[in-house]
Amino acid sequence: MILFGIEYENISKAVALEKIFGLLSTSSKSSVYFLNADCLNISLRDGQYRDILKSASLVLPDGIGLKIATKIFGGKMEEDCNGTDLSPLIMGKAAKDEYRIYLLGGREGVAEKAAKNISKQIAGIKIVGTNSGYFSEDSEIISDINNSGADILFVAMGVPLQEKWIAKHRQDLNPRLCLGVGALFDYLSGRIPRAPIFMRKIHLEWLWRIFIEPKRMFKRYIIEGAKLFWCILKYRLTAKCSELK
């Protein structure tokens, strides 16, 4: 599915997992990103970020906003493959296949706490290193990641910083797979509580996030979201008018 020139794989979680481990099975270096409505909005004003998404190995759909946008564009999103739900599945399969994982991002101590929590949940998981997203020397962090022998690097710095950091250093980073995962470590560490399951099932996790972080999330979901959907509607109306001529 293509939205404003950005293509995402319109697939289920199960197929996404197969594709991700298909990438890992090769010797090539791959990058996987997630596209939600906020990401789409940022891409409209940030050409560098947009180009990074276009050149990614795999872009996966994330959230109700993207589902609505896809429908407006005339498509149907098969499944929400957001990083918060998909990443634990990736980690679980990585444990079975004996892949090594490194967690980079979040506030001081958050990645470490996330690693401890997920290690209790997934037997045999190999988390070979962690570091916060606050560091001054890229070279030192890259050396630590490479020396750890990690096969998979989860980067949680927020959009678009995490994607830009991965793209900038991809050639120097040894892990075969890098993923940009946003607030994942905050959830895994327990620093930020996730929405109750019933809210997730009825696609109201965005409302929970506004409740938890009103100052930041109100702007993202309400103000910026309204701007994005106006752009989408304007685009579709223009396309319809062109069809009638």
N, C-alpha and C positions, 0 to 999 in steps of 0.2 A: 504494500500500500504506500502511495506517495502523497505526502502533505507538504505543500509549499516547497517542492523540490527535494524533500528529505524522505527517503524510503525506509520503512521499517518492515520487519518480517511479521506478517500477520499469521501467527501460528499459536499452537497451544503450549503450555508449560512443558509438557512431555517432549514435544518436538524440539522446543528451545533447548532443553537439556541435552538431547541427542546432538543437536548442532554444535553446542558449546564443547562437548567432549569430542566431537568430530574434529573441531579446530585444535583441541589439545593433543590429539593423536598424531598430528603432523609436526614437522620440525620448524614450521613457520611461526613467526610471532603474530599474535592476534589481539585485537582490542574489541571489547563488547561494551556497549552503552545502552542506556534505557531512555526512552523518549516519552515524556508526559506533556501535558498542556503547557506547563511552565517552561520546559525545555524548548518546545516549539516556539513559544513567545520570544524567548531569548535569542533563538536562532534567526528570527526575523530582523533583529537589530545588531547581531554580532556575526559578521561574515566569517571570521576565523573559526568560531565554534560550529557554524553551519557546515563549513568545509570539512571539519574533523568528523562530524556525524556522517557526512557523505562518503568519507573514505574508511569508515569503520568496517571491521570484519563482520559485525552483526549488530543491528539496532533492534531493540525489542520494545513492544508497546507497554505503557505504564499508566494505569488510572482511568477513571471515569471521564475526565476531561478529554483525553485522547479518543476515548470510545465515542463521545458525542461528536468531536471534530471529524472523526472517520465517517460517521453516519451522515454528517452534513456534506461531506465530500462524495457521498454516494456509495460508501463501502460499509462493511460490517466487521468490527474487530472480533476476532475469534475468541481470544482470552486475554485477561490482564496478566501480563508476564512481568509485573513490577519486581524490582531488585530485592525488596524487603522479603517477599515471599519466595522468590526463586533462589536467592543466595544460599539459604540453608539447605535447599535441595542439591545445589551445586557442591556445597561442602560435604554433604552426606555421601554423594557419589565419589567425590574426591578422596574421602576416607577409605571407601571400599577399594578404589583403584590405586591407593597409596601415593596420591599426589600431595605435594607439600604446599602449604599456604602461608602467605604473609599478609598482615593487615596494616594498612597505612592510612592514617587520617583521624579526625575527631580531636577533641580536647585532650589535654594531658591525662594519661591513664585510662582513657575510654577504650581504646583499641585493646589494651591489655586486659581490661575487665571483660570486654566482649569475647576475647579469646578464651578466658577462663570459663565463662558461662557456656559458650558453645561446645567446649571440650567436655563439659559434663553431660551435654545432650547428645553428642555424636561420638560414639565409641570409635577409637582408633584414628581420630582426626589428627593430622600432623600440621600444627601451626608453628612454623619455624622462626617467626619473628613478628614483632609489632612495633609501631611507632606512631606518635601523634602527628597531626597535620601541621604542627607549628615547628618549623625548623628553618635554619638560616642557610645551610649548605646542602644543595641538592646532591652534590657529589658524594658526601658522606652517607646520605640516606640510600643512594643508588648502590654504593659499595656494600652497605649492610644487607640490602635486599639480595644482591647478587651472591654475596658470601653465604647467605642462609641456604642457598640451593632451592629456593621456592620455585614451584612450577606455575603457581597461580598467585596473582597480586590483586587484592581488593583495595581500591583507592576511594576513600570517603572524605572528600574535601568540598563537596557541594558543586553544583553546576554553575558556570562552565569551567571552574578552576580545575577540577579533577580531570576532565577530558583534555584540557589544554596541557596540564602537567604530564599526563600520559603520552600525548602526542609529541610533546617537546623532547621527552627522554626515551621514547619507545625503542630506538636503536641501541641505547646504552643499557636498557633494562633486560636482564636475562630471562625472567619468567616468560613462558610461552603464551600465557594468557593474562591480560590485564582487564579489569572491570572497573567502571566508575559506578559507585554504589550509594552516593548521597549520604543520607542519615542512618544508614544500616547499623553502624557501630553504636550509635546512640540507643537504638532499639535493643540490640543484642546485649548491651551492657546494662540496660535498665535505666539509663540516664533519662530517657524520655519514654513514657508509657505508650504503647500502641493502642489504637482504638479497639474497643470491645469487638469480639467476633461478629456480633449481630450488626454492628455499624459497617463493618467491612463487607458483609454479605449484601447489604443494600446500598453499597457504594457511597457511604457517608463518612469515609475516613478523613476526607478533606475538612469536614465540619469539626471533627475531633481535633484535628491539627490546629484549626483556628482557635478552638477552646484552650488548647495547651499552650500555644504560642501566638496570642492574638495580634500583637504588634507586627510581627513579621509575616504571618500567614494570611492575615486579612488582606494585606496589599497583594500578596501572591495570588490568592484564589479569587478574590472579589474584584479588586481594581484592575490588576493585570489580566485576570481571566476575562473580564468584560471587554477589555481592549482586544484581546486575541479573538474572541468570538465575533466581535464587530468586523474585524479584518476578514475572518472566514466567511461571514455572511455577505459582506461586500464583494468578496471574490466570487462567491457562488452566484450572486445576483447579476454581476457583470457577465459571468459566463452564460447565464440563462438568457440575458438580453442579447448577447452575441448570437446565440442559437436561433433566436426569433427573427433576426435580420435576414 
